[in-house]
Amino acid sequence: MYRGDFYETDVSGVYIAAPGTTIDPIIRLAIEVAATRQMVISFDFNDVIVAVEPGSNAKLILRDWRRAMSGYLGEHPIIGPRPKSTLSAKELASDARIEAENQRRRAEIDARYRAEEEEKRNRVTARMVDAPEMEFSDREGWLAAEATNRGSSYGAGILDYAERWARMMQLEISEGKTLAEIWESTSFEADLEGMSGFSQGVATHLLTQCWVHGAELRRLHNAYWGSNSTKGTVNPAIFTIGE
C-alpha cells in the first residue's frame, strides 16, 4: 500500500487506486511515486491502464484518460507516460466522430427508457382504476405525515408511492392473493417515482405504522432482511408523522 489509497499488486506490478478515490489526485500521486522510484509505473483506473514516469504531464495524462473513458481510444486502452501535447487533426476528427456516435446511442437509450417508463405508468394507472382506497390502522398518523411532508417534492413522492403501493397490495389481496405473495413484487410495480433504496425504506416504515396490514408488512419486510423483530422495520428511516 502507498499513502493509503494506492495499491501495488503482487503479480502484475500494476497499481490499483483504492475505492472512492478520484482520477486527478491519483495521477499526481502516481507521478510522485514514479519520481521516488525513478521508474515508469502503471495503474488501473476504471479499466484504463495509465502509465506515468517522473516528469509526466498530469494534465495531458488526465486528458487522455478522459478520452479513453469516452471510448475514443478503443478497447483496453493504455495511456501515457508521454502524451502528445497537441492532438492531430485526424485524432480530433476521430474523437468527434466517436462522440457523435456516443451521443446518438445515449439518445436512443434515453428514448427507450422514457418509452418503457411511459408504458409502465399507463399500465399502473389503468390498474389503479380498480384499486380500493387505502385502508388505515392509524389515519391520524397518516394525515400528520401528509401535513408535515406534502410541502416538499421528495416527501410528496414518498407519500404518493406509499399510498399507491398500499392500494395495489389491497387490490391483489381482494383478488385472492396473500400479502406474502405480492408485497415484494408490488413494491416495484407501484414505483413510478424512481424510489431509491432509502426512499423505499421510508415508505415501508410509514406503511408499517399507518396501513391496515402494516404489522404483517413489517414482519415480511424484516424477515426478508433476516430479522424477526416485530417492533420496528429493519434499517428504519426517519420520517416525521406527527408529534
Secondary structure, DSSP 8 states (H G I E B T S, - for coil): -BTTTEEE-SSS--EEE-TT--HHHHHHHHHHHHHHHTS-EEEEETTEEEEE-TT--HHHHHHHHHHHHTTTT-SS-EE-SS--SS--HHHHHHHHHHHHHHHHHHHHHHHHHHHHHHHHHHHHHHHHTT-----BS-HHHHHHHHHHHTTSHHHHHHHHHHHHHHHHHHHHHHTT--HHHHHHHHHHHT--S---HHHHHHHHHHHHHHBTTHHHHHHHHHHHTT---SSS-SS--------
